[in-house]
Every structure is written in structure tokens, then in C-alpha cells.
Amino acid sequence: MAEKTPEPTAFKAEIRRLLDILIHSLYSDREIFLRELISNASDALNRLRFEMLTNRAVLDPDAELEIRITADKESRTLTISDTGVGMTAEELAANLGTIAQSGAREFIEAAEAGTENLADMIGQFGVGFYSSFMVAEQVRVTSRSYRPDAEAAAWVSGGGDTFTVEPADRETRGTTIEIRLKEDAADFADEWRLNQIVRRHSNFVAFPIYVGEGEEPANQRTALWRQSPRELDEEKYHEFYKQMTLETDAPLAQTHIVTDAPVQLYALLYVPPGAERGMFSLRKEDGLTLYARKILIREYTKDLLPEYFRFIQGVVDSEDIPLNVSREMVQATPMMQKLKKVLTGRAVGMLSDLAKEAEAYEKFWERFGNFVKEGIATDMAEREALYPLLRFTTTKSDGSPRSLNDYVAGMKPDQRKIYYILGDDPRSLTRSPHLDYFRGHGYEVILLGDLIDSFMVMGIPKYEGFDLVNVAAADLDLPGEEEVEETAEDAAPDEAVGGLIERIKEVLGDRVGDVRTTKRLSGSIARLVDPEGALGQEMQRVYKMMERDFEAPKKVLEINPKHPTVASLAEKDAGDPLTPILIEQIYENALLIEGLHPDPAGMIPRIEELMRAALN
């Protein structure tokens, strides 16, 4: 009697749509299909190993747990075999014909939305097997279950609307996937290419992966991050970093994480030697490499650390991450949030340890300090943990950056506030007239000259109970100022100075909100301050950087009545032609030092005129 031909079975609707998307879409990284098939084989081997812990009555109990990949260029075939749990005919039909209904639907919706690279999503929705149809004209899956009395069966499909399941001959336990490659995918029958793909995507799979007739596994298998930190030294950590990145310099710091609570986690985090990636670096984007049970899930995972720690490189591996985790789940699940919290805390700890080595931390701060400032500006939940990592140039730092702890330790006995000043760069800040009083009275001032500082300082309202205040604030209360005001030397300005103020108002007109004298200047001629009730300097600078619709308030010009230049100018004849020129220069000097001058080069003709007058 003739053998009955197996009847084709129609795919479920979701699977047909899924195959249509895969078969008719081309992607530059189609190689991920092999990663998915190896991942499935590794799962099958893991399941068998678990089964054999309690049951030795399995088919071929002494067979090596392995994965083999062979290829034939002439026939354009690729074969992936494992010695795992295998499947029966019923399991083949269920697993490969109706698998992952919800996963398939989610994948289809994401693919049709077009918001993500399809190749990045395959396998993360439980549809990894079907990625083989990106390269296959036909797929034949021959399998035999580990159960001794089970018979072998084969599942066959050309990627159309149907598949067949038929009896097959197979003596050994496990599964073999035979792929007849499309013409434009013939390079996947090249052993060199297959070795490269294995090393890139499946290098740390726990089971040996043999390619071709080779007797040595193509994969490394030993995942450094899964070893005990006690077994490793700095040299091994640095060697792994250089292999991972192809950087020539050692990292500035690293931390090795092995923990079971609140989430099971293995990780290696590194601070790179510089903010810029080297020309030949393997790491082309920010983000950590994410594994689930040593299977690569995503090359660049940006959701595991806050944005401001994007410079940190490394690998993360967890038994708790399901292999079919979706991109949306990576961002949203409570488990992934726990992972992020643990990793963020350990990253802060790594930097705190580095900060104990002053010279090494100074290098870190020079290269990555603005990332820490960004964290304080943007992360309300973690900002206080970042405060001790800050370093500043101050009026007393002598070239070495100082921490907030250093500042507080050096405060004067009567000091109740932490003082800072904002500007465009630290060099111009050191010449600011706002520092006159503080230098004269021995108070340290933090110099904030980076663009991010205006955002950052708003995230530090207090430190160790002390308010942070801007020395440029016109209404700032200063310790000891009351005593200074009582001295006869600081009496109200005389009529000559009063007359000069009126002349300044006439010359400058509505460019200033007011002109007045101040007792807070000693070595400087004048300064510009905001009028009372104006928006703080921090917010003004933020609005300016964000190009928000904001009109800065007209500044108040404060002059120092005891400065020789002001005294001489006050005594000049009201009709002296040099008086308005000098007034303009004093005003524009003040604009320049505040970083507010719209056209510094425009001062040159006036300066030249003053030079001629001085020479004459």
C-alpha cells in the first residue's frame, strides 16, 4: 500500500501575516535569524539538562549537549542541529504552526507602525524561528523527542500559507533545521561568515557551537561577567574591555555586579578612557549590551541606565529577563525598572569609589563631569546621590577641583550660605566685579562657567543644610555687611558723584533700568545687577539657551564711588567731550564681563579714541 501523502495545514492568520512581512522585507542585518535559531537550540539543551536532573530515562542520555552548524555552498543549504529535548509531531505542529499568537500580533503591529528596525525586534516577541524565512526558500525541521518511545517527525514549509508535518527518520534525540537559502542569501553558506555571526551574537552561549567540520567550538562560552569577582583581577577586566570595544587604553574604572536581589543580575560596567569613541571602536552607539542567559538580546540597550550615564559601557545579563521580551516591555516592566535602579546605584558607587583617588577622578571629571551635572539637572529622584560626585573650580581651588564637602569644610564660622557665580567661562568669572566683596572678606565662591551649570544649579537648592545663592543677586544679604555700612567712610555719595549719576543716566538712557552707587565693590569700577523682583539669573540664562520667548529685564548699573576712575570722572567738567565716551566704555565693559555684550568688536573705535586722548 502506498504511503499516504501528508495533508498541508494552513497557518493561523497571525503567522501568515508575520511570514508575509518577513519574506517581503529586506534588512541589512538578516544575520539575526541565526542568532534566533541558536537561541532556540540553547533553550532546548537547557530544558533537557533540567529534565535529566531528575530523569535519566531519556533517549541518548550520554550524547554531548551541543549545537552544530554546517553549510553546503553548491546546494545553497544551511543546517543547524542540536541534541536538546526535541519535539513530537504534535509539538512540531503546535509550536511552529500556531506559536506565540499574542507575540505575533504585537510584532505585526510594531512592524506595520514602522517605528523600530524589524531586525531588532525579531526574537523579542517570541517569533524568532520565523526569521529564518528572511533567507529561506524552504525550511525543514526534523525532530525527535527525548522520550524513548517517541517517533521522529518533520515540519516543512516554503513560507506560503501552509505547512506539513510528516513522519521522518532520525535515530538520535534533538532537532535539525535544514534551510534552502535564497539566491541573495547564499553568503550564509560561507563558513567564515557563519563563524563571525556566532562570535558576534552567540559567543557566550553555554553550549559548544561547532561550525563545519571544526573540532573546536566557534563560541567562547566563558562569560567574564558570570564569573566570581574573587577569581578576576584588574588585568582580566581591562583585557575584556579592550576586546569588547577595541579601544587601546584601559578604562578609568569598572564595577562587577553579581546579585540575586531585588533582581537576579550579572553585569560589568566600565567608565571609558575618554568621551569620544576611537576610530576603530566596536561600540558605535551608546547603550549597554543586554543578554538573557548569555543570549544576546540587544547590542545597544539605552533603557538600563539614565540618559546622563550614557557614556558608561558594559554588559548586563539576567536570568529574569524572558527571551521574548519586547522593546516596549524593556522600558516599562517592573523587572526592567528594578534592573535600572540596581545598575544606576552601582554606577554611582563605582564613581564614588573612583572619587577616592584624586588624580584619577580629576581625569574623569574633566572628560565626563558635564554628564553628572546633567543628571542633577534632570533626575529629581537620584540627584542627591550625585551631589558628592560634583567638582568645581572656586576662588580658592588653586587649579584642583573641589567638592561640595571641601567647600563646606572650609566655610567661615559666620557663613550660612554656599556662594556661586554664573558666567560664560571660568576665566572671565575670576574677573567679575561681583566677587569684590567676597574676595575682600575671605568667602569662597564656586565658579560656574559651563552651559549646563544654569540648569544644574537649580537642582541643588541646599547642601548639608546650606542654601546655594548667586553672588550676582542684587538683594543678597551678606554676613558682616551691616557693620560695613555704619562706617563714616561709606557715607552717602557727595554732590559730585550724584551729578555723575545723572550724567550716566542721560548718556545711557533706557539701556539701563537705573544707576546707583554700591558699597559691595572695591577693586572694580562698576557692575550690572538685575532690578528687584526680576527673574533669577539662572532662569534667564536657561530661557536664553532654550531660545524661549523671554525679554531680559533692563539691568541696574552700580558704580563704585571710591574707585579712582569714578572719582576723577565725577570731578570732570560737565561739558568735557570725553565724559560720555568714558561712560559708554564703563557700561560696555560691564556688559562684556557679564557675557551680555552683543558686539565686543564694536568697542574698538572707542578704545582707540580713548588711547589717543590719553597720549595727548
Secondary structure as a PSIPRED ss2 file (coil, helix, strand):
# PSIPRED VFORMAT (PSIPRED V4.0)

   1 M C   1.000  0.000  0.000
   2 A C   1.000  0.000  0.000
   3 E C   1.000  0.000  0.000
   4 K C   1.000  0.000  0.000
   5 T C   1.000  0.000  0.000
   6 P C   1.000  0.000  0.000
   7 E C   1.000  0.000  0.000
   8 P C   1.000  0.000  0.000
   9 T E   0.000  0.000  1.000
  10 A E   0.000  0.000  1.000
  11 F C   1.000  0.000  0.000
  12 K C   1.000  0.000  0.000
  13 A H   0.000  1.000  0.000
  14 E H   0.000  1.000  0.000
  15 I H   0.000  1.000  0.000
  16 R H   0.000  1.000  0.000
  17 R H   0.000  1.000  0.000
  18 L H   0.000  1.000  0.000
  19 L H   0.000  1.000  0.000
  20 D H   0.000  1.000  0.000
  21 I H   0.000  1.000  0.000
  22 L H   0.000  1.000  0.000
  23 I H   0.000  1.000  0.000
  24 H C   1.000  0.000  0.000
  25 S C   1.000  0.000  0.000
  26 L C   1.000  0.000  0.000
  27 Y C   1.000  0.000  0.000
  28 S C   1.000  0.000  0.000
  29 D C   1.000  0.000  0.000
  30 R C   1.000  0.000  0.000
  31 E C   1.000  0.000  0.000
  32 I H   0.000  1.000  0.000
  33 F H   0.000  1.000  0.000
  34 L H   0.000  1.000  0.000
  35 R H   0.000  1.000  0.000
  36 E H   0.000  1.000  0.000
  37 L H   0.000  1.000  0.000
  38 I H   0.000  1.000  0.000
  39 S H   0.000  1.000  0.000
  40 N H   0.000  1.000  0.000
  41 A H   0.000  1.000  0.000
  42 S H   0.000  1.000  0.000
  43 D H   0.000  1.000  0.000
  44 A H   0.000  1.000  0.000
  45 L H   0.000  1.000  0.000
  46 N H   0.000  1.000  0.000
  47 R H   0.000  1.000  0.000
  48 L H   0.000  1.000  0.000
  49 R H   0.000  1.000  0.000
  50 F H   0.000  1.000  0.000
  51 E H   0.000  1.000  0.000
  52 M C   1.000  0.000  0.000
  53 L C   1.000  0.000  0.000
  54 T C   1.000  0.000  0.000
  55 N C   1.000  0.000  0.000
  56 R C   1.000  0.000  0.000
  57 A C   1.000  0.000  0.000
  58 V C   1.000  0.000  0.000
  59 L C   1.000  0.000  0.000
  60 D C   1.000  0.000  0.000
  61 P C   1.000  0.000  0.000
  62 D C   1.000  0.000  0.000
  63 A C   1.000  0.000  0.000
  64 E C   1.000  0.000  0.000
  65 L C   1.000  0.000  0.000
  66 E C   1.000  0.000  0.000
  67 I E   0.000  0.000  1.000
  68 R E   0.000  0.000  1.000
  69 I E   0.000  0.000  1.000
  70 T E   0.000  0.000  1.000
  71 A E   0.000  0.000  1.000
  72 D E   0.000  0.000  1.000
  73 K C   1.000  0.000  0.000
  74 E C   1.000  0.000  0.000
  75 S C   1.000  0.000  0.000
  76 R C   1.000  0.000  0.000
  77 T E   0.000  0.000  1.000
  78 L E   0.000  0.000  1.000
  79 T E   0.000  0.000  1.000
  80 I E   0.000  0.000  1.000
  81 S E   0.000  0.000  1.000
  82 D E   0.000  0.000  1.000
  83 T C   1.000  0.000  0.000
  84 G C   1.000  0.000  0.000
  85 V C   1.000  0.000  0.000
  86 G C   1.000  0.000  0.000
  87 M C   1.000  0.000  0.000
  88 T C   1.000  0.000  0.000
  89 A H   0.000  1.000  0.000
  90 E H   0.000  1.000  0.000
  91 E H   0.000  1.000  0.000
  92 L H   0.000  1.000  0.000
  93 A H   0.000  1.000  0.000
  94 A H   0.000  1.000  0.000
  95 N H   0.000  1.000  0.000
  96 L H   0.000  1.000  0.000
  97 G H   0.000  1.000  0.000
  98 T C   1.000  0.000  0.000
  99 I C   1.000  0.000  0.000
 100 A C   1.000  0.000  0.000
 101 Q H   0.000  1.000  0.000
 102 S H   0.000  1.000  0.000
 103 G H   0.000  1.000  0.000
 104 A H   0.000  1.000  0.000
 105 R H   0.000  1.000  0.000
 106 E H   0.000  1.000  0.000
 107 F H   0.000  1.000  0.000
 108 I H   0.000  1.000  0.000
 109 E H   0.000  1.000  0.000
 110 A H   0.000  1.000  0.000
 111 A H   0.000  1.000  0.000
 112 E H   0.000  1.000  0.000
 113 A H   0.000  1.000  0.000
 114 G C   1.000  0.000  0.000
 115 T C   1.000  0.000  0.000
 116 E C   1.000  0.000  0.000
 117 N C   1.000  0.000  0.000
 118 L H   0.000  1.000  0.000
 119 A H   0.000  1.000  0.000
 120 D H   0.000  1.000  0.000
 121 M H   0.000  1.000  0.000
 122 I C   1.000  0.000  0.000
 123 G C   1.000  0.000  0.000
 124 Q C   1.000  0.000  0.000
 125 F C   1.000  0.000  0.000
 126 G C   1.000  0.000  0.000
 127 V C   1.000  0.000  0.000
 128 G H   0.000  1.000  0.000
 129 F H   0.000  1.000  0.000
 130 Y H   0.000  1.000  0.000
 131 S H   0.000  1.000  0.000
 132 S H   0.000  1.000  0.000
 133 F H   0.000  1.000  0.000
 134 M H   0.000  1.000  0.000
 135 V C   1.000  0.000  0.000
 136 A E   0.000  0.000  1.000
 137 E E   0.000  0.000  1.000
 138 Q E   0.000  0.000  1.000
 139 V E   0.000  0.000  1.000
 140 R E   0.000  0.000  1.000
 141 V E   0.000  0.000  1.000
 142 T E   0.000  0.000  1.000
 143 S E   0.000  0.000  1.000
 144 R E   0.000  0.000  1.000
 145 S C   1.000  0.000  0.000
 146 Y C   1.000  0.000  0.000
 147 R C   1.000  0.000  0.000
 148 P C   1.000  0.000  0.000
 149 D C   1.000  0.000  0.000
 150 A C   1.000  0.000  0.000
 151 E C   1.000  0.000  0.000
 152 A C   1.000  0.000  0.000
 153 A E   0.000  0.000  1.000
 154 A E   0.000  0.000  1.000
 155 W E   0.000  0.000  1.000
 156 V E   0.000  0.000  1.000
 157 S E   0.000  0.000  1.000
 158 G C   1.000  0.000  0.000
 159 G C   1.000  0.000  0.000
 160 G C   1.000  0.000  0.000
 161 D C   1.000  0.000  0.000
 162 T E   0.000  0.000  1.000
 163 F E   0.000  0.000  1.000
 164 T E   0.000  0.000  1.000
 165 V E   0.000  0.000  1.000
 166 E E   0.000  0.000  1.000
 167 P E   0.000  0.000  1.000
 168 A C   1.000  0.000  0.000
 169 D C   1.000  0.000  0.000
 170 R C   1.000  0.000  0.000
 171 E C   1.000  0.000  0.000
 172 T C   1.000  0.000  0.000
 173 R C   1.000  0.000  0.000
 174 G E   0.000  0.000  1.000
 175 T E   0.000  0.000  1.000
 176 T E   0.000  0.000  1.000
 177 I E   0.000  0.000  1.000
 178 E E   0.000  0.000  1.000
 179 I E   0.000  0.000  1.000
 180 R E   0.000  0.000  1.000
 181 L E   0.000  0.000  1.000
 182 K C   1.000  0.000  0.000
 183 E H   0.000  1.000  0.000
 184 D H   0.000  1.000  0.000
 185 A H   0.000  1.000  0.000
 186 A H   0.000  1.000  0.000
 187 D H   0.000  1.000  0.000
 188 F H   0.000  1.000  0.000
 189 A H   0.000  1.000  0.000
 190 D C   1.000  0.000  0.000
 191 E H   0.000  1.000  0.000
 192 W H   0.000  1.000  0.000
 193 R H   0.000  1.000  0.000
 194 L H   0.000  1.000  0.000
 195 N H   0.000  1.000  0.000
 196 Q H   0.000  1.000  0.000
 197 I H   0.000  1.000  0.000
 198 V H   0.000  1.000  0.000
 199 R H   0.000  1.000  0.000
 200 R H   0.000  1.000  0.000
 201 H H   0.000  1.000  0.000
 202 S C   1.000  0.000  0.000
 203 N C   1.000  0.000  0.000
 204 F C   1.000  0.000  0.000
 205 V C   1.000  0.000  0.000
 206 A C   1.000  0.000  0.000
 207 F C   1.000  0.000  0.000
 208 P C   1.000  0.000  0.000
 209 I E   0.000  0.000  1.000
 210 Y E   0.000  0.000  1.000
 211 V E   0.000  0.000  1.000
 212 G C   1.000  0.000  0.000
 213 E C   1.000  0.000  0.000
 214 G C   1.000  0.000  0.000
 215 E C   1.000  0.000  0.000
 216 E C   1.000  0.000  0.000
 217 P C   1.000  0.000  0.000
 218 A C   1.000  0.000  0.000
 219 N C   1.000  0.000  0.000
 220 Q C   1.000  0.000  0.000
 221 R C   1.000  0.000  0.000
 222 T C   1.000  0.000  0.000
 223 A C   1.000  0.000  0.000
 224 L H   0.000  1.000  0.000
 225 W H   0.000  1.000  0.000
 226 R H   0.000  1.000  0.000
 227 Q C   1.000  0.000  0.000
 228 S C   1.000  0.000  0.000
 229 P H   0.000  1.000  0.000
 230 R H   0.000  1.000  0.000
 231 E H   0.000  1.000  0.000
 232 L C   1.000  0.000  0.000
 233 D C   1.000  0.000  0.000
 234 E H   0.000  1.000  0.000
 235 E H   0.000  1.000  0.000
 236 K H   0.000  1.000  0.000
 237 Y H   0.000  1.000  0.000
 238 H H   0.000  1.000  0.000
 239 E H   0.000  1.000  0.000
 240 F H   0.000  1.000  0.000
 241 Y H   0.000  1.000  0.000
 242 K H   0.000  1.000  0.000
 243 Q H   0.000  1.000  0.000
 244 M H   0.000  1.000  0.000
 245 T H   0.000  1.000  0.000
 246 L C   1.000  0.000  0.000
 247 E C   1.000  0.000  0.000
 248 T C   1.000  0.000  0.000
 249 D C   1.000  0.000  0.000
 250 A C   1.000  0.000  0.000
 251 P C   1.000  0.000  0.000
 252 L C   1.000  0.000  0.000
 253 A E   0.000  0.000  1.000
 254 Q E   0.000  0.000  1.000
 255 T E   0.000  0.000  1.000
 256 H E   0.000  0.000  1.000
 257 I E   0.000  0.000  1.000
 258 V E   0.000  0.000  1.000
 259 T E   0.000  0.000  1.000
 260 D C   1.000  0.000  0.000
 261 A C   1.000  0.000  0.000
 262 P C   1.000  0.000  0.000
 263 V C   1.000  0.000  0.000
 264 Q C   1.000  0.000  0.000
 265 L E   0.000  0.000  1.000
 266 Y E   0.000  0.000  1.000
 267 A E   0.000  0.000  1.000
 268 L E   0.000  0.000  1.000
 269 L E   0.000  0.000  1.000
 270 Y E   0.000  0.000  1.000
 271 V E   0.000  0.000  1.000
 272 P C   1.000  0.000  0.000
 273 P C   1.000  0.000  0.000
 274 G C   1.000  0.000  0.000
 275 A C   1.000  0.000  0.000
 276 E C   1.000  0.000  0.000
 277 R C   1.000  0.000  0.000
 278 G C   1.000  0.000  0.000
 279 M C   1.000  0.000  0.000
 280 F C   1.000  0.000  0.000
 281 S C   1.000  0.000  0.000
 282 L C   1.000  0.000  0.000
 283 R C   1.000  0.000  0.000
 284 K C   1.000  0.000  0.000
 285 E C   1.000  0.000  0.000
 286 D C   1.000  0.000  0.000
 287 G C   1.000  0.000  0.000
 288 L E   0.000  0.000  1.000
 289 T E   0.000  0.000  1.000
 290 L E   0.000  0.000  1.000
 291 Y E   0.000  0.000  1.000
 292 A E   0.000  0.000  1.000
 293 R C   1.000  0.000  0.000
 294 K C   1.000  0.000  0.000
 295 I E   0.000  0.000  1.000
 296 L E   0.000  0.000  1.000
 297 I E   0.000  0.000  1.000
 298 R E   0.000  0.000  1.000
 299 E E   0.000  0.000  1.000
 300 Y E   0.000  0.000  1.000
 301 T E   0.000  0.000  1.000
 302 K C   1.000  0.000  0.000
 303 D C   1.000  0.000  0.000
 304 L C   1.000  0.000  0.000
 305 L C   1.000  0.000  0.000
 306 P C   1.000  0.000  0.000
 307 E H   0.000  1.000  0.000
 308 Y H   0.000  1.000  0.000
 309 F H   0.000  1.000  0.000
 310 R C   1.000  0.000  0.000
 311 F C   1.000  0.000  0.000
 312 I C   1.000  0.000  0.000
 313 Q E   0.000  0.000  1.000
 314 G E   0.000  0.000  1.000
 315 V E   0.000  0.000  1.000
 316 V E   0.000  0.000  1.000
 317 D E   0.000  0.000  1.000
 318 S C   1.000  0.000  0.000
 319 E C   1.000  0.000  0.000
 320 D C   1.000  0.000  0.000
 321 I C   1.000  0.000  0.000
 322 P C   1.000  0.000  0.000
 323 L C   1.000  0.000  0.000
 324 N C   1.000  0.000  0.000
 325 V C   1.000  0.000  0.000
 326 S C   1.000  0.000  0.000
 327 R H   0.000  1.000  0.000
 328 E H   0.000  1.000  0.000
 329 M H   0.000  1.000  0.000
 330 V H   0.000  1.000  0.000
 331 Q H   0.000  1.000  0.000
 332 A H   0.000  1.000  0.000
 333 T C   1.000  0.000  0.000
 334 P H   0.000  1.000  0.000
 335 M H   0.000  1.000  0.000
 336 M H   0.000  1.000  0.000
 337 Q H   0.000  1.000  0.000
 338 K H   0.000  1.000  0.000
 339 L H   0.000  1.000  0.000
 340 K H   0.000  1.000  0.000
 341 K H   0.000  1.000  0.000
 342 V H   0.000  1.000  0.000
 343 L H   0.000  1.000  0.000
 344 T H   0.000  1.000  0.000
 345 G H   0.000  1.000  0.000
 346 R H   0.000  1.000  0.000
 347 A H   0.000  1.000  0.000
 348 V H   0.000  1.000  0.000
 349 G H   0.000  1.000  0.000
 350 M H   0.000  1.000  0.000
 351 L H   0.000  1.000  0.000
 352 S H   0.000  1.000  0.000
 353 D H   0.000  1.000  0.000
 354 L H   0.000  1.000  0.000
 355 A C   1.000  0.000  0.000
 356 K C   1.000  0.000  0.000
 357 E C   1.000  0.000  0.000
 358 A H   0.000  1.000  0.000
 359 E H   0.000  1.000  0.000
 360 A H   0.000  1.000  0.000
 361 Y H   0.000  1.000  0.000
 362 E H   0.000  1.000  0.000
 363 K H   0.000  1.000  0.000
 364 F H   0.000  1.000  0.000
 365 W H   0.000  1.000  0.000
 366 E H   0.000  1.000  0.000
 367 R H   0.000  1.000  0.000
 368 F H   0.000  1.000  0.000
 369 G H   0.000  1.000  0.000
 370 N H   0.000  1.000  0.000
 371 F H   0.000  1.000  0.000
 372 V H   0.000  1.000  0.000
 373 K H   0.000  1.000  0.000
 374 E H   0.000  1.000  0.000
 375 G H   0.000  1.000  0.000
 376 I H   0.000  1.000  0.000
 377 A H   0.000  1.000  0.000
 378 T H   0.000  1.000  0.000
 379 D C   1.000  0.000  0.000
 380 M C   1.000  0.000  0.000
 381 A C   1.000  0.000  0.000
 382 E C   1.000  0.000  0.000
 383 R H   0.000  1.000  0.000
 384 E H   0.000  1.000  0.000
 385 A H   0.000  1.000  0.000
 386 L H   0.000  1.000  0.000
 387 Y H   0.000  1.000  0.000
 388 P H   0.000  1.000  0.000
 389 L H   0.000  1.000  0.000
 390 L C   1.000  0.000  0.000
 391 R C   1.000  0.000  0.000
 392 F E   0.000  0.000  1.000
 393 T E   0.000  0.000  1.000
 394 T E   0.000  0.000  1.000
 395 T C   1.000  0.000  0.000
 396 K C   1.000  0.000  0.000
 397 S C   1.000  0.000  0.000
 398 D C   1.000  0.000  0.000
 399 G C   1.000  0.000  0.000
 400 S C   1.000  0.000  0.000
 401 P C   1.000  0.000  0.000
 402 R E   0.000  0.000  1.000
 403 S C   1.000  0.000  0.000
 404 L H   0.000  1.000  0.000
 405 N H   0.000  1.000  0.000
 406 D H   0.000  1.000  0.000
 407 Y H   0.000  1.000  0.000
 408 V H   0.000  1.000  0.000
 409 A H   0.000  1.000  0.000
 410 G C   1.000  0.000  0.000
 411 M C   1.000  0.000  0.000
 412 K C   1.000  0.000  0.000
 413 P C   1.000  0.000  0.000
 414 D C   1.000  0.000  0.000
 415 Q C   1.000  0.000  0.000
 416 R C   1.000  0.000  0.000
 417 K E   0.000  0.000  1.000
 418 I E   0.000  0.000  1.000
 419 Y E   0.000  0.000  1.000
 420 Y E   0.000  0.000  1.000
 421 I E   0.000  0.000  1.000
 422 L E   0.000  0.000  1.000
 423 G C   1.000  0.000  0.000
 424 D C   1.000  0.000  0.000
 425 D C   1.000  0.000  0.000
 426 P H   0.000  1.000  0.000
 427 R H   0.000  1.000  0.000
 428 S H   0.000  1.000  0.000
 429 L H   0.000  1.000  0.000
 430 T C   1.000  0.000  0.000
 431 R C   1.000  0.000  0.000
 432 S C   1.000  0.000  0.000
 433 P H   0.000  1.000  0.000
 434 H H   0.000  1.000  0.000
 435 L H   0.000  1.000  0.000
 436 D H   0.000  1.000  0.000
 437 Y H   0.000  1.000  0.000
 438 F H   0.000  1.000  0.000
 439 R H   0.000  1.000  0.000
 440 G H   0.000  1.000  0.000
 441 H C   1.000  0.000  0.000
 442 G C   1.000  0.000  0.000
 443 Y C   1.000  0.000  0.000
 444 E C   1.000  0.000  0.000
 445 V E   0.000  0.000  1.000
 446 I E   0.000  0.000  1.000
 447 L E   0.000  0.000  1.000
 448 L E   0.000  0.000  1.000
 449 G C   1.000  0.000  0.000
 450 D C   1.000  0.000  0.000
 451 L C   1.000  0.000  0.000
 452 I C   1.000  0.000  0.000
 453 D H   0.000  1.000  0.000
 454 S H   0.000  1.000  0.000
 455 F H   0.000  1.000  0.000
 456 M H   0.000  1.000  0.000
 457 V H   0.000  1.000  0.000
 458 M C   1.000  0.000  0.000
 459 G C   1.000  0.000  0.000
 460 I C   1.000  0.000  0.000
 461 P C   1.000  0.000  0.000
 462 K E   0.000  0.000  1.000
 463 Y E   0.000  0.000  1.000
 464 E C   1.000  0.000  0.000
 465 G C   1.000  0.000  0.000
 466 F E   0.000  0.000  1.000
 467 D E   0.000  0.000  1.000
 468 L E   0.000  0.000  1.000
 469 V E   0.000  0.000  1.000
 470 N E   0.000  0.000  1.000
 471 V C   1.000  0.000  0.000
 472 A C   1.000  0.000  0.000
 473 A C   1.000  0.000  0.000
 474 A C   1.000  0.000  0.000
 475 D C   1.000  0.000  0.000
 476 L C   1.000  0.000  0.000
 477 D C   1.000  0.000  0.000
 478 L C   1.000  0.000  0.000
 479 P C   1.000  0.000  0.000
 480 G C   1.000  0.000  0.000
 481 E H   0.000  1.000  0.000
 482 E H   0.000  1.000  0.000
 483 E H   0.000  1.000  0.000
 484 V H   0.000  1.000  0.000
 485 E H   0.000  1.000  0.000
 486 E C   1.000  0.000  0.000
 487 T C   1.000  0.000  0.000
 488 A H   0.000  1.000  0.000
 489 E H   0.000  1.000  0.000
 490 D H   0.000  1.000  0.000
 491 A C   1.000  0.000  0.000
 492 A C   1.000  0.000  0.000
 493 P C   1.000  0.000  0.000
 494 D C   1.000  0.000  0.000
 495 E H   0.000  1.000  0.000
 496 A H   0.000  1.000  0.000
 497 V H   0.000  1.000  0.000
 498 G H   0.000  1.000  0.000
 499 G H   0.000  1.000  0.000
 500 L H   0.000  1.000  0.000
 501 I H   0.000  1.000  0.000
 502 E H   0.000  1.000  0.000
 503 R H   0.000  1.000  0.000
 504 I H   0.000  1.000  0.000
 505 K H   0.000  1.000  0.000
 506 E H   0.000  1.000  0.000
 507 V H   0.000  1.000  0.000
 508 L H   0.000  1.000  0.000
 509 G H   0.000  1.000  0.000
 510 D H   0.000  1.000  0.000
 511 R H   0.000  1.000  0.000
 512 V C   1.000  0.000  0.000
 513 G C   1.000  0.000  0.000
 514 D E   0.000  0.000  1.000
 515 V E   0.000  0.000  1.000
 516 R E   0.000  0.000  1.000
 517 T E   0.000  0.000  1.000
 518 T C   1.000  0.000  0.000
 519 K C   1.000  0.000  0.000
 520 R C   1.000  0.000  0.000
 521 L C   1.000  0.000  0.000
 522 S C   1.000  0.000  0.000
 523 G C   1.000  0.000  0.000
 524 S C   1.000  0.000  0.000
 525 I C   1.000  0.000  0.000
 526 A E   0.000  0.000  1.000
 527 R E   0.000  0.000  1.000
 528 L E   0.000  0.000  1.000
 529 V E   0.000  0.000  1.000
 530 D C   1.000  0.000  0.000
 531 P C   1.000  0.000  0.000
 532 E C   1.000  0.000  0.000
 533 G C   1.000  0.000  0.000
 534 A C   1.000  0.000  0.000
 535 L C   1.000  0.000  0.000
 536 G C   1.000  0.000  0.000
 537 Q H   0.000  1.000  0.000
 538 E H   0.000  1.000  0.000
 539 M H   0.000  1.000  0.000
 540 Q H   0.000  1.000  0.000
 541 R H   0.000  1.000  0.000
 542 V H   0.000  1.000  0.000
 543 Y H   0.000  1.000  0.000
 544 K H   0.000  1.000  0.000
 545 M H   0.000  1.000  0.000
 546 M C   1.000  0.000  0.000
 547 E C   1.000  0.000  0.000
 548 R C   1.000  0.000  0.000
 549 D C   1.000  0.000  0.000
 550 F C   1.000  0.000  0.000
 551 E C   1.000  0.000  0.000
 552 A C   1.000  0.000  0.000
 553 P C   1.000  0.000  0.000
 554 K C   1.000  0.000  0.000
 555 K C   1.000  0.000  0.000
 556 V E   0.000  0.000  1.000
 557 L E   0.000  0.000  1.000
 558 E E   0.000  0.000  1.000
 559 I E   0.000  0.000  1.000
 560 N C   1.000  0.000  0.000
 561 P C   1.000  0.000  0.000
 562 K C   1.000  0.000  0.000
 563 H C   1.000  0.000  0.000
 564 P H   0.000  1.000  0.000
 565 T H   0.000  1.000  0.000
 566 V H   0.000  1.000  0.000
 567 A H   0.000  1.000  0.000
 568 S H   0.000  1.000  0.000
 569 L H   0.000  1.000  0.000
 570 A H   0.000  1.000  0.000
 571 E H   0.000  1.000  0.000
 572 K C   1.000  0.000  0.000
 573 D C   1.000  0.000  0.000
 574 A C   1.000  0.000  0.000
 575 G C   1.000  0.000  0.000
 576 D C   1.000  0.000  0.000
 577 P C   1.000  0.000  0.000
 578 L H   0.000  1.000  0.000
 579 T H   0.000  1.000  0.000
 580 P H   0.000  1.000  0.000
 581 I H   0.000  1.000  0.000
 582 L H   0.000  1.000  0.000
 583 I H   0.000  1.000  0.000
 584 E H   0.000  1.000  0.000
 585 Q H   0.000  1.000  0.000
 586 I H   0.000  1.000  0.000
 587 Y H   0.000  1.000  0.000
 588 E H   0.000  1.000  0.000
 589 N H   0.000  1.000  0.000
 590 A H   0.000  1.000  0.000
 591 L H   0.000  1.000  0.000
 592 L H   0.000  1.000  0.000
 593 I H   0.000  1.000  0.000
 594 E H   0.000  1.000  0.000
 595 G C   1.000  0.000  0.000
 596 L C   1.000  0.000  0.000
 597 H C   1.000  0.000  0.000
 598 P C   1.000  0.000  0.000
 599 D C   1.000  0.000  0.000
 600 P H   0.000  1.000  0.000
 601 A H   0.000  1.000  0.000
 602 G H   0.000  1.000  0.000
 603 M H   0.000  1.000  0.000
 604 I H   0.000  1.000  0.000
 605 P H   0.000  1.000  0.000
 606 R H   0.000  1.000  0.000
 607 I H   0.000  1.000  0.000
 608 E H   0.000  1.000  0.000
 609 E H   0.000  1.000  0.000
 610 L H   0.000  1.000  0.000
 611 M H   0.000  1.000  0.000
 612 R H   0.000  1.000  0.000
 613 A H   0.000  1.000  0.000
 614 A H   0.000  1.000  0.000
 615 L H   0.000  1.000  0.000
 616 N C   1.000  0.000  0.000
